[in-house]
């Protein structure tokens, strides 16, 4: 077994994917960028 985990990185990736799914087809890139920056 490894002594480290990818958990924190996986959490960030999943959060970004969720935001992209929510914004798909409803907003321009600027709004997506704004939501991503404020979600972290």
HUHUPE-V314941 format. One record per residue. RES is the residue in three letters. D_FIRST is the distance of its C-alpha to the first C-alpha in Angstrom with 2 decimals. Layout:
res=RES d_first=D_FIRST
res=RES d_first=D_FIRST
This chain:
res=UNK d_first=0.00
res=UNK d_first=3.74
res=UNK d_first=6.51
res=UNK d_first=8.75
res=UNK d_first=9.99
res=UNK d_first=12.80
res=UNK d_first=14.63
res=UNK d_first=17.67
res=UNK d_first=18.23
res=UNK d_first=18.04
res=UNK d_first=20.49
res=UNK d_first=22.89
res=UNK d_first=22.84
res=UNK d_first=23.58
res=UNK d_first=26.34
res=UNK d_first=27.90
res=UNK d_first=27.91
res=UNK d_first=29.56
res=UNK d_first=32.17
res=UNK d_first=32.92
res=UNK d_first=33.50
res=UNK d_first=35.78
res=UNK d_first=37.79
res=UNK d_first=38.16
res=UNK d_first=41.84
res=UNK d_first=43.05
res=UNK d_first=42.83
res=UNK d_first=43.04
res=UNK d_first=40.32
res=UNK d_first=41.69
res=UNK d_first=41.09
res=UNK d_first=37.54
res=UNK d_first=36.87
res=UNK d_first=38.49
res=UNK d_first=36.36
res=UNK d_first=33.08
res=UNK d_first=34.12
res=UNK d_first=35.14
res=UNK d_first=32.07
res=UNK d_first=29.76
